[in-house]
């Protein structure tokens, strides 16, 4: 199968961004949790391109620049005009002593330390450095990275970073870049929908990369955020469709949820979902991936991959036929909300 269907992130921009329904998320290629060889990284990126994936997302954080460098090598082969690219601002990478390196969850990283900076100067410096690492003149989408409470450690710190973005000129820098045609769209890449909703109340954003907060396990974003996105014509890039792994692996020992070992309540919920998937001869991972694409605001989904096999498996999941009765059974058992939009095929048959 080739990922060929496209939609627009936002049709209000002067230069709309066509997005394939599946994108390629760059965090794993920054050596997230484990080292990935350069050869495997390039093979995975090439497999994605060969499958028709044309949207590639990365960030300075991912391996302290390693992911951006690897993307750059691949994009030089693909041709910059043949793909859509997003990267992020908010973390500056500074040279440092070995003991000062801040790898976060990444391994085998360059000798850099992270400094959070959402000011005007911070945005411009971060964007220029990203373009340099990637070897590209520009990005299509520029996202404010990790101003959520989950990433900052508390709501108070999240609020401070949002204030810095607006009071310190970071938002002004993003708008200037968009107005100048340097980038086509601006947004945020975060782990919580609440901060996205707040940002929509403060500025004119085109889309958000929302990681793990609209999935088979979590649909609270339907309360207010996703309806607001529909009203404002704001697109969602859906990251973390497997909630850090458990919707891919199932409720196995050591299954990860939200970057940590899954608690018993989540394990139990996944077991119940798995049982219905099994009854309908459907892999849990396929149901998880296709479910998120049922919402009209979700323009693309970006599961991670570190190998050719993982890329091909992800692409194949889009083509897996899922019976409409699976979705109705999940609703009957209160495992998905009654107001959650179904994937197009199911919705059209209902």
Backbone torsions as a table, in degrees:
resi	resn	phi	psi	omega
1	UNK	NA	146.0	174.6
2	UNK	-113.8	135.3	178.6
3	UNK	-78.6	98.7	-172.5
4	UNK	-118.0	-18.1	-177.6
5	UNK	-72.7	137.3	-179.3
6	UNK	-127.7	152.4	172.2
7	UNK	-140.6	168.5	-179.7
8	UNK	-95.4	139.2	173.1
9	UNK	-62.0	-41.6	-177.9
10	UNK	-162.4	130.6	-178.5
11	UNK	-96.6	13.6	175.8
12	UNK	-93.5	-14.6	-176.9
13	UNK	-77.4	155.6	178.8
14	UNK	-70.8	-24.5	177.4
15	UNK	-129.4	83.9	-176.2
16	UNK	-58.1	154.3	-176.6
17	UNK	-110.1	110.1	176.2
18	UNK	-76.0	129.8	-176.7
19	UNK	-122.5	128.9	170.8
20	UNK	-65.7	150.9	-174.6
21	UNK	-63.3	-20.2	170.7
22	UNK	-123.4	135.4	174.8
23	UNK	-112.9	-177.2	179.2
24	UNK	-118.6	116.5	179.4
25	UNK	-87.5	131.4	-170.0
26	UNK	-91.4	-1.8	-177.1
27	UNK	-60.1	-46.6	-178.9
28	UNK	-59.2	-30.7	-179.2
29	UNK	-79.7	-0.2	168.2
30	UNK	-90.8	14.5	-177.1
31	UNK	67.3	49.4	177.1
32	UNK	-69.5	114.6	178.9
33	UNK	72.6	-29.0	-178.8
34	UNK	-152.4	155.3	-178.1
35	UNK	-74.0	135.5	174.1
36	UNK	-117.0	131.1	-178.5
37	UNK	-69.5	155.4	176.7
38	UNK	-59.9	-37.2	-179.2
39	UNK	-64.6	-44.6	179.0
40	UNK	-66.9	-38.1	179.3
41	UNK	-62.2	-47.2	-179.3
42	UNK	-67.8	-34.6	177.9
43	UNK	-66.1	-39.5	179.2
44	UNK	-66.4	-44.0	178.5
45	UNK	-62.6	-41.0	179.4
46	UNK	-66.3	-40.0	178.2
47	UNK	-61.7	-39.1	177.7
48	UNK	-62.8	-46.5	-179.6
49	UNK	-63.7	-42.8	-179.1
50	UNK	-64.7	-26.8	178.4
51	UNK	-82.1	-3.0	178.6
52	UNK	100.3	-0.8	176.8
53	UNK	-68.9	130.4	-177.3
54	UNK	-126.4	1.1	177.3
55	UNK	-110.3	125.2	-176.7
56	UNK	-127.8	125.7	-176.6
57	UNK	-118.1	133.2	179.1
58	UNK	-143.7	-171.8	-178.5
59	UNK	-169.1	152.5	175.3
60	UNK	-57.0	-36.0	-178.1
61	UNK	-58.9	-34.4	-170.3
62	UNK	-68.4	94.3	-178.9
63	UNK	74.2	25.0	-179.8
64	UNK	50.9	49.0	177.1
65	UNK	99.4	-13.3	-175.8
66	UNK	-63.3	-41.4	179.9
67	UNK	-62.3	-44.1	179.8
68	UNK	-62.0	-41.9	177.1
69	UNK	-60.4	-43.2	-179.1
70	UNK	-67.3	-38.9	175.1
71	UNK	-60.9	-42.0	-178.8
72	UNK	-59.6	-41.8	178.6
73	UNK	-62.5	-40.4	-180.0
74	UNK	-71.0	-42.5	-177.3
75	UNK	-64.8	-30.6	175.5
76	UNK	-61.3	-32.7	176.0
77	UNK	-77.1	-43.0	-174.9
78	UNK	-69.7	-36.0	-170.1
79	UNK	95.0	120.4	-175.5
80	UNK	-56.2	-36.5	-177.0
81	UNK	-71.7	-10.7	-176.8
82	UNK	-93.7	-2.7	-177.7
83	UNK	-135.3	163.8	170.8
84	UNK	-108.3	136.5	-171.4
85	UNK	-126.5	134.3	169.9
86	UNK	-126.1	143.9	169.7
87	UNK	-140.0	-173.4	-166.9
88	UNK	-136.2	160.2	176.4
89	UNK	-123.2	164.5	178.9
90	UNK	126.5	-26.1	176.8
91	UNK	-120.8	117.8	170.9
92	UNK	-89.7	140.7	178.4
93	UNK	-104.7	114.9	-175.8
94	UNK	-114.4	143.1	173.9
95	UNK	-59.9	147.7	-176.1
96	UNK	-158.3	174.4	173.1
97	UNK	-76.1	157.5	-176.8
98	UNK	-54.2	-38.7	-176.7
99	UNK	-74.8	-8.9	-178.9
100	UNK	-96.6	-4.6	-177.4
101	UNK	-59.7	135.1	-179.1
102	UNK	-117.8	82.9	-173.7
103	UNK	-78.6	-14.0	-173.4
104	UNK	54.2	-121.4	-175.9
105	UNK	-95.8	12.7	-174.8
106	UNK	-104.6	151.9	-178.1
107	UNK	-119.3	160.3	177.5
108	UNK	51.0	59.1	-174.9
109	UNK	-105.8	161.7	174.4
110	UNK	-64.3	165.8	-177.6
111	UNK	-81.6	80.6	-178.2
112	UNK	-136.0	157.1	171.0
113	UNK	-124.3	152.0	-176.8
114	UNK	-95.2	135.1	171.1
115	UNK	-126.5	119.6	176.9
116	UNK	-70.7	133.4	179.8
117	UNK	-156.0	111.6	-179.2
118	UNK	-111.9	20.6	178.7
119	UNK	-81.3	174.4	177.1
120	UNK	-56.4	-51.0	-179.2
121	UNK	-64.3	-38.7	179.5
122	UNK	-62.6	-42.4	179.0
123	UNK	-63.4	-47.4	-177.8
124	UNK	-65.3	-41.3	178.9
125	UNK	-66.4	-42.3	-179.7
126	UNK	-63.5	-45.5	-178.9
127	UNK	-63.8	-44.4	179.2
128	UNK	-61.9	-41.7	180.0
129	UNK	-66.6	-39.6	178.0
130	UNK	-62.5	-45.7	178.5
131	UNK	-60.0	-37.1	178.0
132	UNK	-65.3	-44.2	179.6
133	UNK	-66.5	-38.6	-179.2
134	UNK	-77.0	-26.5	-176.6
135	UNK	77.6	31.7	-178.9
136	UNK	-121.6	151.4	179.8
137	UNK	-73.5	-25.1	-176.3
138	UNK	-162.6	171.5	169.7
139	UNK	-114.2	160.8	175.3
140	UNK	-84.8	-38.8	-177.0
141	UNK	-128.6	133.2	177.3
142	UNK	-121.6	124.0	-171.6
143	UNK	-115.8	136.3	171.4
144	UNK	-72.3	123.5	-171.2
145	UNK	-99.8	126.6	163.7
146	UNK	59.4	49.5	170.6
147	UNK	-90.9	9.0	-179.0
148	UNK	-79.8	160.9	179.9
149	UNK	-63.5	-35.1	179.8
150	UNK	-57.7	-45.4	-177.0
151	UNK	-80.3	-33.8	-176.6
152	UNK	-85.8	-17.5	175.8
153	UNK	103.0	-15.0	178.2
154	UNK	-167.2	160.8	176.8
155	UNK	-65.5	-36.8	179.7
156	UNK	-60.6	-43.6	179.7
157	UNK	-70.0	-36.3	175.5
158	UNK	-60.8	-47.5	179.3
159	UNK	-58.4	-38.6	-179.7
160	UNK	-65.4	-39.5	179.9
161	UNK	-69.8	-36.7	176.6
162	UNK	-64.6	-42.2	177.1
163	UNK	-61.4	-41.8	179.6
164	UNK	-61.7	-39.5	179.8
165	UNK	-59.0	-41.9	-177.0
166	UNK	-91.0	-44.6	-178.8
167	UNK	-76.0	-28.9	-178.4
168	UNK	-90.2	-0.2	173.6
169	UNK	94.1	1.9	-179.7
170	UNK	-62.4	-43.0	177.9
171	UNK	-64.1	-40.4	177.4
172	UNK	-58.0	-41.3	179.5
173	UNK	-63.2	-43.5	179.0
174	UNK	-60.5	-44.8	-179.5
175	UNK	-64.8	-40.5	178.0
176	UNK	-60.8	-44.0	179.2
177	UNK	-63.3	-41.1	178.9
178	UNK	-67.9	-45.5	-178.4
179	UNK	-63.5	-31.2	179.6
180	UNK	-79.9	-6.2	-178.5
181	UNK	80.8	7.4	177.9
182	UNK	-65.6	-40.9	174.2
183	UNK	-127.2	161.6	-177.4
184	UNK	-97.2	-27.6	-173.8
185	UNK	-150.9	150.6	177.2
186	UNK	-125.3	153.5	179.5
187	UNK	-171.8	-153.0	178.6
188	UNK	-141.4	147.4	174.1
189	UNK	-115.4	109.5	-170.8
190	UNK	-143.6	174.8	-179.3
191	UNK	-106.1	5.6	-177.7
192	UNK	-139.6	134.3	179.4
193	UNK	-74.1	-25.0	-176.3
194	UNK	-60.3	-41.0	-179.2
195	UNK	-71.2	-29.7	174.8
196	UNK	-63.1	-43.7	178.8
197	UNK	-61.8	-39.6	178.1
198	UNK	-64.6	-43.3	179.9
199	UNK	-61.9	-36.7	177.9
200	UNK	-64.2	-26.4	176.9
201	UNK	-80.4	-11.1	-175.8
202	UNK	-110.4	-22.5	-175.1
203	UNK	-153.3	-179.3	-177.8
204	UNK	-104.1	93.2	-178.5
205	UNK	-106.0	146.8	-176.8
206	UNK	-90.1	-30.2	-177.1
207	UNK	-170.9	170.1	-179.9
208	UNK	-137.2	141.6	168.3
209	UNK	-94.6	105.9	-176.8
210	UNK	-104.2	118.1	-174.4
211	UNK	-100.9	113.6	169.7
212	UNK	77.1	6.4	-174.5
213	UNK	-109.9	7.8	166.0
214	UNK	-141.9	99.0	-173.9
215	UNK	-145.5	-178.6	173.6
216	UNK	-59.2	-23.5	-179.0
217	UNK	-94.6	-23.9	-172.3
218	UNK	-137.0	122.7	179.2
219	UNK	-134.9	22.3	179.1
220	UNK	-62.6	-22.5	179.0
221	UNK	-62.3	-15.3	176.9
222	UNK	-72.4	-16.3	-177.2
223	UNK	-61.5	-48.2	-176.0
224	UNK	-146.0	-35.9	-172.5
225	UNK	-67.7	-52.9	-177.7
226	UNK	-65.9	-38.2	172.2
227	UNK	-59.6	-36.6	177.6
228	UNK	-65.5	-39.7	177.8
229	UNK	-61.7	-41.8	177.4
230	UNK	-61.1	-44.0	-178.5
231	UNK	-64.8	-38.4	-175.6
232	UNK	-92.2	-0.6	-178.0
233	UNK	59.9	50.7	-179.5
234	UNK	-108.7	128.6	-178.2
235	UNK	-89.3	153.4	178.1
236	UNK	-116.6	127.4	166.4
237	UNK	-94.4	115.9	-171.5
238	UNK	-94.9	108.6	174.5
239	UNK	-98.3	164.4	176.3
240	UNK	58.6	44.2	-178.2
241	UNK	-64.7	-16.1	-179.2
242	UNK	-102.5	13.4	179.8
243	UNK	51.3	49.0	178.5
244	UNK	74.0	6.9	172.7
245	UNK	137.5	-32.3	-170.2
246	UNK	-65.5	-29.1	178.1
247	UNK	-81.1	-3.4	171.6
248	UNK	-100.1	-43.4	-176.4
249	UNK	-86.4	-24.0	-169.8
250	UNK	84.4	-177.6	-175.1
251	UNK	-82.5	60.8	179.5
252	UNK	-90.4	161.2	175.9
253	UNK	-56.9	132.8	179.9
254	UNK	81.2	7.0	179.9
255	UNK	-58.6	139.6	-176.4
256	UNK	-97.2	138.1	173.9
257	UNK	-136.8	123.7	179.1
258	UNK	56.0	43.7	174.7
259	UNK	69.5	16.4	178.8
260	UNK	-144.9	172.3	176.2
261	UNK	-61.1	133.7	-175.8
262	UNK	-67.5	133.3	175.5
263	UNK	-71.3	164.8	-174.1
264	UNK	-61.1	-37.4	-179.2
265	UNK	-62.0	-39.8	178.4
266	UNK	-70.2	-41.8	177.3
267	UNK	-57.9	-42.3	179.7
268	UNK	-65.4	-42.2	179.5
269	UNK	-62.5	-42.2	179.6
270	UNK	-66.5	-38.4	177.1
271	UNK	-58.9	-40.1	-179.9
272	UNK	-67.6	-40.3	176.9
273	UNK	-66.4	-42.5	179.2
274	UNK	-58.9	-40.8	-177.9
275	UNK	-61.5	-40.4	178.7
276	UNK	-70.5	-40.0	176.4
277	UNK	-60.2	-43.9	179.6
278	UNK	-62.3	-40.5	179.5
279	UNK	-62.9	-25.2	180.0
280	UNK	-105.8	16.5	176.7
281	UNK	52.9	44.6	-177.8
282	UNK	-126.4	128.2	175.8
283	UNK	-63.2	138.0	177.5
284	UNK	-53.9	-42.3	-175.7
285	UNK	-63.9	-34.8	178.1
286	UNK	-68.3	-43.2	178.3
287	UNK	-62.1	-41.3	-179.4
288	UNK	-62.6	-42.6	-177.3
289	UNK	-70.2	-45.9	-176.2
290	UNK	-73.6	-28.8	-179.7
291	UNK	-58.7	-46.9	-174.6
292	UNK	-65.2	-29.7	-179.9
293	UNK	-75.3	-4.4	177.1
294	UNK	-72.9	-23.1	-178.3
295	UNK	-81.2	133.2	-175.6
296	UNK	-63.5	-22.9	178.8
297	UNK	-79.1	-19.8	-178.7
298	UNK	-80.8	106.7	-175.1
299	UNK	-89.2	-28.8	179.8
300	UNK	-156.3	154.6	176.6
301	UNK	-120.4	138.8	-173.7
302	UNK	-125.1	76.7	173.5
303	UNK	-71.1	152.1	179.6
304	UNK	-83.2	160.9	177.0
305	UNK	-159.6	146.1	179.1
306	UNK	-125.8	6.3	-178.2
307	UNK	-150.8	164.2	176.1
308	UNK	-59.8	-43.2	-178.3
309	UNK	-60.9	-41.5	-179.3
310	UNK	-67.8	-39.3	177.0
311	UNK	-61.9	-48.6	-178.3
312	UNK	-64.1	-36.0	177.6
313	UNK	-66.1	-44.0	178.7
314	UNK	-60.5	-44.9	-179.8
315	UNK	-62.8	-41.0	179.8
316	UNK	-63.5	-28.5	-179.6
317	UNK	-64.6	-29.6	178.4
318	UNK	-65.0	-25.3	-174.9
319	UNK	-97.6	-2.7	-177.4
320	UNK	-71.5	126.0	-178.8
321	UNK	-75.8	123.3	-179.1
322	UNK	-114.8	123.8	-178.9
323	UNK	-66.1	143.2	180.0
324	UNK	-62.0	-26.6	-179.1
325	UNK	-66.1	-23.7	177.1
326	UNK	-62.8	-45.5	-178.6
327	UNK	-66.2	-40.4	180.0
328	UNK	-66.4	-36.0	177.5
329	UNK	-67.5	-38.5	176.8
330	UNK	-63.1	-37.8	176.8
331	UNK	-67.6	-43.5	-179.0
332	UNK	-59.9	-36.6	-179.6
333	UNK	-87.8	9.7	179.7
334	UNK	57.8	34.7	178.6
335	UNK	-97.3	-17.2	165.2
336	UNK	-132.3	151.6	-176.0
337	UNK	-70.2	147.7	179.3
338	UNK	-64.7	-22.2	-180.0
339	UNK	-95.6	5.2	178.0
340	UNK	-75.2	121.3	177.5
341	UNK	-61.0	140.7	179.7
342	UNK	-87.7	159.9	171.9
343	UNK	-54.2	150.6	-172.2
344	UNK	-51.7	-43.4	-177.0
345	UNK	-62.2	-42.6	179.8
346	UNK	-69.5	-42.0	-177.6
347	UNK	-64.0	-39.1	-178.4
348	UNK	-69.2	-28.9	-177.7
349	UNK	-86.5	-16.9	-174.8
350	UNK	-72.4	NA	NA
